[in-house]
C-alpha cells in the first residue's frame, strides 16, 4: 500500500484511493458530536446526547464537494469520488482531529479539510483552491449533503421526512432544515449548511440536484452545466446544496468555508452565523495542531507496533466508547482508557455502574436497552473496571460515591461491587456441574445455548478472577475476613472447574443438557475454544502441572494468521450450540481470526513470560503485518479490527474496523502485558514480558499526576531491576511520587545469575 505514518504527530497519509474498503477517520468532541470521513471525502455526522440518543445530521454517502470549471463545464471532486475523474497527486491525510484530502486536476490544485468544533454540534469543511495555470480561472464550487435528522426512537409513521422542510436563509448564506417532529429528543435536532461566501445558487431538494436519471457520479445540474435550481423540499429528499463561484488569477489561492451541524432554531443560526464563519479557520488550524492524544507513547524496535500504539489506539478506544453503550464493552474500554484518560474512564465507569440492577447483575446494552435476556458476564467487567480505577488513582473515596440502580434507588459504589459478588455467589446461578449458568450468553454473544441450566466454564474462570480482584481490594482495605472468604470461594470454584471441565488436554467451553461444548468429541466442529484456555491462566485456575498441556493446546489453535474463537469451524447449524454455529464457517466467532479473543491469549502469554510469542501473536492482530497485509485484508493500517474472516470467499478480509473491543485489549496487551506497566493499590508495578529479540524500548505514561519516561534494557533476564531518577531501588514497584514532575525510570532485565551493579 502507498502510505506513510508520522508517529510523532499521529498522522497517516494515503496516496492511493483504491483500498478495497473505506479507510475512515472519526472525529468527535466532548459533546459527542461525531463526524466520520472516508478516505475518498465522504463525511457522515451525528450527535449522541448524554442519554445515548442519536440524531443524524445527514444520510450516509450523500455528502460531497464538487468543483466545476465555469467555462468548460468540466467537473470533478478533490478526492476523485464520486465523479470518478482521474485526478493527480491524490493524498488523504488522516490526523487525530482532522482529515485533509488534496489533489490536482486540470491545473487546479485543491484540498478539502474537515474538522469539528470542540464545544458545539457543528463541523467545518475548508475548501482551498490554487490556480497552477497561466490563465485566469473561473470555478463553481458545490457543497452537497442530504439531511436525515432521524436516528432516534419514534412511533410508526413519525419521521423527519414528514416533519421537516428546507428553506434558504439569506442572512446565513445557507440552507436550514427545521425539524418539528414532536418526538425529537431535544431541540438540537434541526440541520443546516452555511457558506462563508455569497451563494450563487442552492438546492434544498437533493433530487433536483441529482436528477431523476442522474447519479452522484453524474448529477443533473453538473451534467447540464447549469446552476442550482433554488429548490426546496419536504417529504422528498431534503438537501443542502450550496453553489459558490470564485475567480483565480495565475498562482492565486482562495479558501471557502462551509459549516454544517445541528441546531435548535433558524433564529439561533442567524444569530450565530458570523461567529460560526469567523471561528472556522481557528477550528481547522487548532485541529491540525491538536494534542488531544499522545499521553501514552512508545518507541519499540517494531514499526508495526509503534504506528498503532502512538495516538491511534487511544483515538480508537475513545471513539469506541461513544458508540457501544454496553456495560461489558464500555467497562473493557475504560480499562484501557485508564492508561491515558482517567477522567473519561471514570465517567464511563460511572455509566456502567449505573446500569446495574439491585440484585447485582448488569444490563448488556443501554441504547437500546436489552433487558429481556440476562447475560452472565457484564457485572464481572464492572468489578474489574472499578478495581483498576482505584489502583490507577488511589481514589478510595470513590467507593462511597452513590450511583443509581437501574431498577430504582441508589447505592454506594462499594455496595454495587458487593451486589455483584452476591449475584455471582447465588446458588440458583449455578447448574448441575456446580458451574455458573451461561444464561442467554456470556462474553461470547453467539454462544446462546437454548438450555436454562447450561453452564459456562469460561464464566467460572471470570468469576474466579472477580473473587481474586475483590479479595485484593479487601486486603488493601484491611478487611482480612472478607478477603479470606473470597479466596476460599475462588479455590472452591477453581476446584470444580478443574474436576469437571478439564478433558486431559485442555478445558472445555460449556455444559448443557445437549452435551459438552468445546470438546474433542464434537463431530460438527468447535472441538476447542480459545477463551477457556487463556482465561484458565489469566484467572489462576490452571494448576502448574497442567500449564504445559494448556499452552500446547493454545499454540495448536494458532495459525500463521492468528487465533480463532473455536476450531475447527462448525460445518452446519446446530440449535444446541446457538447462533455461533449458524454463521458460515470462518465467519466471525465461527472460526474467524477473532482478535479480541486473540488479545486474551497475548495477555496469557505475558503472564507466563512468553514475550516473544506474545509479540508474535499481537503482530498478527495489529493490521498490515507480514501475515495480514492490508492489501489483502482491506483493513486500515492504523486501527484494530475485530476479526479477519476465514470464509474462502473473503479469506482474511475484514467485515468492519474501528468499533471493536480489540482496541482496548490491544492497548492493554502492549502497555500492561509486554511492557508490564501494571497499576496496583499502592503504586505502579513494572513487570515486563519483553521478547528476547528486543534489546531496547521506551514508553511514556502518566500515573497519579506524574509523567513517567520508562527506558527498557533487555539483557536476557526475566526479572526487572529498576532505577528511578538514576537511583536503583529494591523490587519492581515505583515509589509514590508527590512532586507531579517528570521521572526517568530505567528497567533492566538482568540475567538472574548476574550481580546487581550499584
N, C-alpha and C positions, 0 to 999 in steps of 0.2 A: 504494500500500500504506500501511496505517496503522501506522507505526513511527517510531522516532527513535533516533539514536545519541548516546551520550555519549562523545566521542572522548578526553576527559580521563581516563576511567576504563575505557574499553574495554567499555562496557555497551550492549547492544542491547535495546530494548523493542518488543514487538509487541502491537498492540491488536486484532487481527483473527485469528480462528482458521483461516479457510479460506484457504489459501495455494497450493493445487494440489499440494503435496507436503510431507513433513515438513521443518520447519526446525529442525535439531537443534543441540545443543551436545555437545561431547565433553570430558569431564573425565578427567584421568589424573594419576598421580603417578610418583615415581621408581622405584617397583616395577613400573610398567606395569600397574597395576590401572586399568581403563578403564570409565567409565560414560557411555553415550550416552543423551541425553534429548531426546525430541521436544518441539516447542513445545506439544503437547497432553498433556504429562505422562506419557509412557511411557518409563521407563528400561530399558536393557539393558546388562548388565555382564559383564566377562570379565577374566581375569588372563593376561598374556603373560609367561612367565618369561624368564630370561636366555638360554635356548636357543630362544626364539621359539615355545615350545609353549604353546598356549592352552587354558585351562579356562573354559568359560562358566558363569556363575552361574545365569542364568535364560534362559528362552526368549523370543525377540523378541515384542513385542506382547502380553505377558501380565501386565504389572505396572502396577497402578493403585492409587489411593486413592479409596474411596467414602465419602460422608457420608450418614447416614440420620437423619431425624427420628424419634425413638423413639416418638412418639405417632401421627403421621400416616402413618408408614412411607414417606413421600416420600424418594427418594434421588437423589443427584447426584454428579458429580465436579467438583473445583475447576476443572479445565481444560475441563469440559463434555464430555469424552470418556472412556469410550465410552458413557456413559448418554445422551448427546445432549440433555440437558436445557438449556433456554435460560437460561444464566447471564448475569449482568450484570457490567459493569466488568472484563471479561477483560483480563489483562496477562501476557505471558510476558517475563520478564527474563533474558536470557542474559548472564552475566558470564564472566570468564575462568576462574573456578574454581567457579562455581555456576550453577544455574538456579533461578529462583523464579517460580512461577505463582500468580496470585491472581485472585479473582473474588468475586461476591456472589450468593447465591441464597436466596430466601425469608427475607430478613433476617439471614442468616448470612454474615458476611464471612470468607473463608477464604484461606489461602495454603499452598502446599507448596514447600519449598526443598530442593534436592538438592545434596549435596557429597560429597567423598570424603576419607578420612584421608590425610595426607601420607606416612605410612610404614607403611601396612598395606593389606591387601586387604579393605577394608570401606568402606561408604558410609553416609550419614545422610540420612533423609527427615524433615524437620521440618514437622509439620502444625500450623498455628496457626488457631484459630477465634475469632471475636469475635461476640457477640450484639448485633445492631443493633436488636432489637425491644424492646418494653417488658414482655415476659413472660419467665419463666424457660424455658430450652430444654434438653431432654434429647436428646443426639445420640449415635449409634453411629458409630464410625469403623472402616472395614475397610481394612487394608493388605494388598495382594494381590500375589503373584508365583507363577510356576510354575518350579520348579527344572529345570535342564538337566544341568549337571555333565559335559558331553561337550566336544567341540571339539578333541580330540587323537586321534592315530592309535591305533586299536585293531584287533585281529583281528576277523574276521567273527563275529558273534553275541555279541560283548562290547560292553556299553554300560552307562551308569549306570541305564538302565531296569531291568535285572535285578540290579544290584549295589548299589543304594542304596534306602533306605527313610526315610520321615519319622517323626519322633517328637516329641511335645510335651515340652519341658524346662521344668518348673515353676520351677526355680531361675533360669532366664534369661528368663522371660516370653516364650517364643518357641518356634519350631519349628526342629529340627535335621534336616538331610538328610544322613546319613552315607553316604559313598561308599567301598565296599570293593572297587571294581574293581581286580583285581591288575595291570592295565595303566595305572592312573592315573600320571601323570608325576611327581607329588610329593605330599606329604602335604596341601598346601594345596588340597585338591580336594573338600572337603565344604562344603555350603551351610547358611546359617541366616538367619533373620529374627527379631529380638527387639524388644520394646517397652519404653518407659520406664515404662509404667503397667500395672496389673494387667489381665490378659487375661480378658475376659468369655467368649470362645469362640474356637475355632480350627478350621481345616480343613487337614489335611496332604494331603488328596486334592483337587486342583484341580477335578476333575469333580463332586465332591459340592457344591462351592460354585456352580459354573456350572449344573449340571443337565443331564440328557440332552437335553432340548428347550430349554434355556436358551441364552443367548448372553452375551457380556461386556457387551452393552448392557442385557440383561435377565437378570442372574444369578438362579438359582432362589432362593437364600437371601434376596436383597433383594426379589424379586418377591413372595415369600410372606410377607415381613415377619417372618421367623423369625431366630433366632440361628444362628451357625455350628454345624455338626453334630458337632464334635470328631472328625472322621475322620482316618485316617492312610492311607498308601499306599506300596506298591512296585508295580512294573510299570505300574500305571495312572499317570496324570499326577500326579507328586508336586508338591504345592503348599505354599506358605507363606502362609496367610491368617490374620491376627490381627484379632480384634474387640475394640475398647475402647469404653468409654462415658464420657461427660463430661456435666456439668451446667453451664450458663452462666446466671448472673443477667444482667439487662439491663445492657448495656455491658461485661460481663466478657469477658476474653480468656484463653485457655489454649492451651498447646502440648503436643504429644505427639511423642516422638522414636522413630523406627524405625531400627534398624541392620541392615543386610544385608551379607553378604560370604561369603568363602571362608576356611576354617579347617581346622586339622589334626584336631581331635577334639572330641567333646562335652565332655570334661573341660576342654579349653582354653577352650571357650566359657563354661562355667560359671565358671571361674576368673577370666575377664576381663569378665564381664557388667557389674558395677558400673562398672568403668573405661570400658568402651565407652559406657555411658549418660552417665556424668559428663563425658566428653570431647565429647559430641555438640554441645552449644551452642558450644563453642570451635571445633570444626571448621567449623561453619556460619559463625560470625562471622569467623573468620580468612579463610575463603574469600571473603567479601564485601569484605574489605579487602586482598586479596592484591596483591602487587606482583611476581608471578612474571614477567609480561611487561611490555613497555613500555620496555626498554632502547633500542630502536630507535624513534625518534619523528620525526614530521614535521608541519609546517604548510605546506601548499601553497595556492595560490589555488583548488584544486579540491576540493570537498567529497566527491565520489565517491572520489577517491584517498585523502583523509585518513581516511575512516571505515574503510577496509580495511587501510591501511598502519600504522595505530596499533593495536597489540595483536593484531588478528585475524589478520593474515598470519603473525606469529610463532607464534601459537597453532596455526594450521592446519599450518604446516610441521612443528612439533614433534609434532603428532598423526600426520601422515602417516608420519613416521619410525618410529612404533611398528608400523604395520600393513603396510608394504611389504616389508621384509626382502629387498631385492634390491640387488645391487651398483650397477647402473645408477641405480635410483631413489634409494637412500639416499645415494649419493655426491652426486647433484644436490641432494638435500635438505640435505646437510651444507654444500654450497657456500653456500646461503642462510643456514643456521644460523650460519655463521662471523660473520655480521654482528651477532649478538646473543647467542649462547650457545656460546662457544668450547669449553667443557668437554664439552658434549653432542655438539658437532660432532666433536671429536677421538675420542670414544668410538665414534661412528658410523663414522668413517673407519677406525678400528682394525678394526671388524667387517667393513668392505668389504675391506680389505687381507687379512684372514684368510680370505677366501673366494675367493682367487686360487690357481690351480694353479701348480705349479712351472715349467710351460712358458710361463707369462706370461698366459694367458687366464683370465678370471674366470667363475664361475658366474653365471647370471642371477638366480635367487632361491635362498634357503636355507631358506625354510619355506613350502611344501615345496621340497626340492632339485629343480631342473630340470637334470639332468646329461646327459640323453640327447641334447640338442641344444646345439650351440655357437652362441652369439650373438656377433657380431663386435665389439660396442661397449663392454661393461661395463668392460674394463680402461682404456679411454680416460677414462671418468669418474672412475675410481680415481686416475689420474695427475693429473687436474685438481684433485681434492679435496685430495690430498696437497700439491701445489704451492701451492694457495691457503691451506691451513693454515699452511704455512711463511711465507708472506707476511703472514698475519694476526698471527702470534705472534712471528716471528723465532726460533722454537724449532728451530734446525738440528740439535740433538741427536736430534730425532725420527727423523731418517734412520738413526740407529744402533739404534733400538728393534727388537727381534726379535719378529716375529709369525709365526704358523704358515702353512704352505702347506696348501691344502685336501686335497692328496693325501699329506700327511705331511711331517714335518720342519718347519723354520722358517728364516727368513732376515731380514736387516735390511730395514727399510722401503726403503732405497736399493736393495737387491737386488730387491725387489718391483717397483720402478719400472724397473729395468734389464731385468728379465724381460719386463715389458710392452713395452718398446722392442724386445726381441728378437722377441716374438710379432708385433708389427706390421711387423717388417722381414723376416720369413721369406719366402723365395721361394715356398714352397708355399702361402702365404696370398694369393697374387696370381693373377689369372686372365689370359685371353688378351689383354686390352687393357692389361695392366700395372696394373690397379686392384685394390684389396683385395677378397677374396671376401666376400660377404654372409653366408656360412654359412647357418644356419637363418633368421636375420633380423638386422637391425641395430636401431637405436633404434626403428624402426617395426616392432613385432612382427607387424603384419598384412601386411607385405610379405615373405612367406615363399615366395620363388620356388623351385620344385622343380627346381633345377639346381645340382649341386655346384660348378660353375665360375662361377656367377652372381657378378657384381661390383657393388659399391655405390659410386656416385660420392660420395654423402654420407659414407660411411665413409672414403673417401680424404681428404676435407676434414677430417674429425675427426682422422685420423692426422696430417695436416699441422699441425693445432693442437697435438697431442701433441708433435710434434717441436719446435715453436716454444716451448712451455712448458718442456720439458726443456732446451732449449738455453739459455734464460734462467736456469734453475736452475744449470746447469753454469758459465755465465758468472759468476754471483754467487759460485760456489764457486771461481772462478779456475781452472777446468778448461777452458781455451780450446780444446784439440784436440777434446774431446768435444762442446763446443758447436758448433764449426765443422762437425764431421761431421753433426750433426743438422740444421743449417741447409742443408747440401748435400743431405741426404736429403729435406728439405721441398721444396727448389727442384726436385729431380728429379721427385718425385711430383706437385707442382703443375704441372709442365710436361706430364706425361702427362695429367692431368685436363683441362688447357686444350686439349690437342691432340685428345683423344678424346671428351670429354663436353660440349663446347660446340657447340650447333647453329646458331650465328649470332645467336640471340636470347636464349637462356638455357641453363642447364645441365640435362642430362637426369638421371634418377634412378638408373638401373641398366642393366646389360647382362646378357643371358643367351643361351643357345642358341636361345631363342624370339624374340629380338629386343631392341629397346630399350624400357625402361620410362620413362615421363615425357617422351615426345617428341611433337611436333605430328603425327606420322604415325599416332598411335593413333586407331582408329575407335570403340573401345568406351568411351573415357573416359580419364581420367588423362593428359591431354596435358602437363601441367606440375605439378610438385611444388614446394612452398614451401621445404623444407629445403635442397636444393642451392643455391638462390638466396641464402638468408640466410647459410648457412654458407660460401659462396664468399667472402662479405665478412668474416664473423667469423674465418675461418681465414687471411685474407690471400691466398687463392688467386687471386681475381679480379683481373686486371690493370686498371690505372686506365682504360685505353681502353675496357674493357667494362662498367665500373660503370654508366654511364648506361643501357645496354640492360638490364642485370640489374635495376636499380632499376625501370625501366619494366615489366619482367615481373612484379616483385613487386607494384607498385602495381596492375597489371592483374588480379592474383589477388584483391586485397582488395575486398570488397563493403562496403556500408553497415553490415553486421553483424559483419564480421571476416574472418579468414584461414582458408580451408580447407586441409587437408593436400594435397589434389590438386584439380585442376579440368580438365574437368568430372568429375562423379562417374562411376564405372563403371556402365554400364547393366545389365550382367549378369555372372555369374560367369565368370572366365577362370582356369583352373587354372594358366596360365603366369605369372600375377601372384600368385595365392595368396589367402589368407583375406580380404584387403582388398577384392577385387572381389566376394567372396561376400556382403558386407554390402549391405543395401538402399541405394540411392542416397540420400546425405545423412545416413547413419548413421556416426557416429564418423569413423574415418580415411577412409572413402569419401565425401568431400565435405562432411562436417560442419564447422562452425566450430571448428577444433581449436586450443584456446587455448594448449596447451603449445608447439606449433609457432609459434603467433602470437607468443609471447614471444621466440622466436629472432629473428623479424622485427623486433620492437621493439628488441632489442639491436643488430641490424644498422643500424637507423635511427640509434641513438645513436652508433655508431662513425662513421657518415657525417655526424654533427651535424645530423640531421634531427629536431630536438627536437619540433617541432610535430606531425610525422607520428608520432613515437614515442608521444607522449601521446594522440593521436587513436586509435591502434590499442589502446593499453593500456586506454583507457576503454571500448572495445568488449569487452575481455576481463574487466575488473572488472565484477561483476554490478550490475544495476539502474541502468544508464545510459540515455541517450536512445535508444540503438539496441538495448538488450537489457533492457527493463524487467522486473522480477521478476514483475509482474502477468501477463506473457506467458511468460517463461522458467521460472517457478516456482522459480528459484534463490534461495537465501538471499542477502540483500544484503551479508552480512558475510564470505563465503568464496568462493574461486575454485572454478570447475567446470572439468572437463577439456574439455567440448565442448558447444556448442549445436547440437542436431540440426537438420538441414535436410530431413528427410523430410516431405512435406506433411501427414502425419497428426499430427506433433508439431513443427511448424515453430518453431524457435528455443526449444524446451523442452529441459530437461536430463535426462540419464539419472541422474547422480549428482553429488555435490559432495564437498567435504572431501578425499577420498583422491585427490589428483592432484598431479603434479609442477608443474603450472601455478602452484601456490602458491609454490614455491621460485623459479621464474623470474620470477614477478610481483614478488617482493621484489628480486631482482637487477636486473630491468628498471628499477625505480624508483630504488633507492638507489645502485646501481653504474652504471647506464646514464644515466638522466635527471639525477640529482643528481651523478653522476660520482665517487662515493666509492670509489676503486679502490685496493685494497691492493697493495703491492709489497714486495720483499725488504728494501728499505732505507727503507720508510715508506709513509704513506698519500698517494696522489696524488689530487688533485681536478680532474677533467676533465669538467665537466657538458655535457649536451646539452639545455639548457633551451629550452622553446618560446618563441618571441618574445613570446607573449601574457603570459607570466609575468614580472612585474616584481620580485616578492619571493617568497622561500620560506625555510624553516628546516628544519633536521634536527638530531637528537641521536644520537650514536653513541659507543660505547666503542672505544678502539683501544690495545692494549698497556698496559692499566691506566689510561689517561687518558680522562676524559669530554670529549667534544668537542661544542660547540654551534656549528653552522655556519649562518651567515646568507648568503643569496644576494641580490645586487643585480644585476638584469639591465638593462644599458644598451644591449643590442643587439649586443654583441661576441661573438666566437667563442672568445676565449682568456681564461682565468681569471687574475685578479690577486688575490693572497692577502694578507690582513693576519692576523697571529697575535697575539692579545692586544694589539691596537692598533698593531702594528708591521708595516709592509709587508715582505714577503720576496721574494726572487727565485725564479722558477719556480713550479710548481704542486704541489710536494711538501712536506708538512708536516715540520717538524724533528722529531728524535727527542726526545720529552719524557721526563724522568726523575723528575718530581715526583709523578706519579699524581694530578693535580688536574684541575679543570675548566678548559678552554681555550676562548676565544672566537675563532672563525675567521670572517672576512668574505671572501666570494668575490664579486668584482665582475667581471662580464662586460663589459669595456670594448670600445668600438669600436677597431679596430686602428690607426686614424689619430689616436687620442686620446693625448696625452702622459700619462705617469704623473704622478700628483699625490702628492707626498711629504708 
